Amino acid sequence: MANSAIWYLIPALIMFGCGVYGFVTRRNMIAMLISLELMLNAVDINFVVFNRFLFPGSMEGMFFTLFAIAIAAAETALAIAIIINIFRSVKNIDVRDLNKMKF
């Protein structure tokens, strides 16, 4: 792999690490969703970088990244809808209180 690829992989690694840290330490569902999206974006950057440097003539990594972004957008919309419904019924979106919910 070329030496210039490291300049793209280091920010992706930092983004993924921040996402994992945020997902593990936060108890708010919105903050956890944002951390999950940060991890997905770091993976998308890795798809593009590895495709660019391992297979420079093909575009499969770019197309896969576009589909991953579209699926992540749909997943985010669905997760926000679920979080809004939980907030309407319980008036709280803390993860620790999810086991106390009675629907």
N, C-alpha and C positions, 0 to 999 in steps of 0.2 A: 504494500500500500504506500502511496506517495506520502512524503513528509508533510505536504500541505493539508492532508486529510485530518491530521491531528488537530488543526485549528478549528475544524468543524465538530470533531468528536468531543473535545473538552467541554464546550458550552452545552452540548447535549447531555454529557455525563453530569454536569453541574445541575442542569434542569431536572434530570431524572432523580438525582439525589435530593434536591429540594422538594420534589413532588413526593418522594417516599417519606421524607421527614415530616412534611405537612400532613400526609395521610395518616401516619402513625400517631402523631402528637395531638392533632386537632380532634375535637369532639363535636364540632358544629358540622352538620351535613353539607352546607354550602361550601365551607372551607375544604372539606374532604373531596367534594366534587371538583373544585378548582385544582386541588393537588393531583387528582386523577387525570384531569385534562392536561396538566403540565407534564405528567409522565407520558401521556399519549403523544404530545407534541415532540418530546425528546426522542421517542421511538420513530416518529415520522422523519425527523432530521437524520437519524441513523439510516433509515431506508434509503433516503436520497443520497447520502454520502457514500454508502457502500455500493449502491448501484452505479454512481458516477465513477468511482475509482476501481471497481472490480470489473464492471461491464460497461465501458464508456460509450459503446455504440447503441446500447439498448435503452429503452425507456420504461421497462417494467416496474422499476422501483418508484418512478415518478407517478405512474398510473395507480400503483398500489397505495401510494401515499394519498393521492386524491380520494380514492375510495375510503381509506381509513379516516380522513378528515370528514367526509360526508357521514360516515357511520358514527363518528364521535359527536357530530352536531346533533344527529337524531337521538343519540344516547343522552346527551345533555338536556335536550328538550324534554325527554321522557322523565329523566331524573328530577328536573326542576318541577314538573307537574306532580310527581309523587311527593316531593318535599312540600309543595304548597298544600296538597291535600292533608298531609300529616300535620302541618302547622295549623290548618283550619280546624282540625278535630282536637288537637292536644294543646295548641298554643305554645309549642316548644319544638325545637328541631335538634335538641341535644341527643347524641347517640346513646348516652348512658340511660336515658329515659325510655328508649324504645322497648325494652323488655317489660315496662310497666303499662304499656298501652293495652287497652281493651277495645276491640272494634266491635 
